[in-house]
């Protein structure tokens, strides 16, 4: 008798996870500082995808926690730091960025997540990349 109740529950959990596609995604971001000579391309991982959500039709009288929608966000992340090349001595060349370790569908935390739908396309360089000198390569 217990299996009759457990099987539909497991099915609903599996289907719910299948429709929530919040996954780690490789991403390249471009970083530059106004005072530095070069742009730096950084490969990292971000959380990307969509989450199942419900938006109630009647919002009056409902608790606020029932009206929040879930977004694909970091569950675990670490920070890495890189050095931007070509910076003068008086400029701090270090840049820290998050690297996603795992993702989850959760309420949007504005402390570390951009919760806005419309983003400004700023992922490009206005400065050249640091030149790679072929003289230092062991490629024949």
Secondary structure, DSSP 8 states (H G I E B T S, - for coil): -HHHHHHHHHHHHHHHHHH-EEEEEEEEEEE--TTSS-BEEEEEEEEEEE------S--TT--HHHH--EEEEEEEEEEEEEE-TT--TTS--EEEEEEEEEEEEEE--TTT----SS-----S-SS-B----GGG----
